[in-house]
Amino acid sequence: MATKKVTVTIPEDLLDEIRADAAERGLSAYVAEALRFKRDRDRLLELVDWLQEEHGPVTEDERTAALTELDELDAEHERRRTGGGHDAGEAA
């Protein structure tokens, strides 16, 4: 993957925290990951805006149902991560 060096200005206290968190990965990898996350989130928000323009705003019931489903998915991922999920031979 091609890379390019850039100069950015970051508040000193934030940079100190990031350097501590990014120790093993390195600052550049940490910043690149954060920028990808932010870009993906911005794209998702654009999609949400477009969907709401096309189909109207999300109702409170739809929002509650979606959040419940996300909680269930998070719980399932946690079970699998900690080994409490499916048997080793069972398809995921």
Wavefront OBJ file of the C-alpha trace (Angstrom):
o trace
v 0.000 0.000 0.000
v 1.408 3.358 -0.962
v 1.775 5.914 1.793
v 2.426 9.618 1.913
v 3.908 11.651 4.708
v 1.805 14.618 5.888
v 2.043 17.186 8.627
v -0.839 17.663 11.051
v -1.279 19.674 14.203
v -2.664 17.818 17.220
v -3.203 19.145 20.736
v -0.250 18.076 22.879
v -2.320 16.347 25.570
v -4.189 14.306 22.953
v -0.948 13.353 21.225
v 0.500 12.124 24.532
v -2.570 9.923 25.102
v -2.477 8.585 21.540
v 1.224 7.755 21.736
v 0.604 5.817 24.943
v -2.310 3.904 23.383
v -0.531 3.304 20.069
v 2.775 2.120 21.515
v 2.988 -1.288 19.789
v 1.149 -0.411 16.581
v 2.885 2.905 16.111
v 1.455 6.370 15.794
v 1.007 6.255 12.013
v -0.979 3.000 12.115
v -3.134 4.329 14.956
v -3.901 7.579 13.126
v -4.608 5.780 9.840
v -7.041 3.439 11.621
v -8.770 6.385 13.305
v -9.094 8.234 10.002
v -10.565 5.157 8.284
v -13.050 4.769 11.130
v -14.055 8.449 10.853
v -14.395 8.224 7.058
v -16.563 5.105 7.336
v -18.731 6.749 10.001
v -19.194 9.853 7.832
v -20.259 7.655 4.909
v -22.698 5.791 7.127
v -24.216 9.079 8.324
v -24.615 10.168 4.690
v -26.451 6.909 3.995
v -28.715 7.427 7.018
v -29.541 10.954 5.824
v -30.331 9.693 2.328
v -32.484 6.824 3.642
v -34.427 9.202 5.861
v -35.004 11.539 2.909
v -36.261 8.611 0.829
v -38.288 6.765 3.483
v -38.906 9.235 6.272
v -37.450 9.377 9.747
v -36.915 6.261 11.840
v -39.692 5.704 14.355
v -38.935 5.184 18.044
v -40.113 1.553 17.743
v -37.738 0.951 14.809
v -34.880 2.565 16.723
v -35.562 0.443 19.815
v -35.731 -2.732 17.729
v -32.451 -1.906 15.962
v -30.657 -1.151 19.240
v -31.955 -4.405 20.733
v -30.667 -6.331 17.729
v -27.270 -4.624 18.002
v -27.084 -5.542 21.693
v -27.867 -9.159 20.813
v -25.167 -9.182 18.109
v -22.639 -7.662 20.510
v -23.488 -10.313 23.103
v -23.084 -13.095 20.525
v -19.718 -11.718 19.392
v -18.580 -11.535 23.016
v -19.683 -15.150 23.625
v -17.724 -16.303 20.574
v -14.683 -14.218 21.514
v -14.560 -15.680 25.015
v -15.153 -19.227 23.851
v -18.696 -19.479 25.154
v -20.208 -19.737 21.687
v -20.608 -22.679 19.350
v -18.799 -26.014 19.525
v -15.445 -26.077 17.725
v -16.793 -28.295 14.934
v -20.015 -26.365 14.469
v -20.286 -23.861 11.625
v -20.590 -20.276 12.769
l 1 2 3 4 5 6 7 8 9 10 11 12 13 14 15 16 17 18 19 20 21 22 23 24 25 26 27 28 29 30 31 32 33 34 35 36 37 38 39 40 41 42 43 44 45 46 47 48 49 50 51 52 53 54 55 56 57 58 59 60 61 62 63 64 65 66 67 68 69 70 71 72 73 74 75 76 77 78 79 80 81 82 83 84 85 86 87 88 89 90 91 92
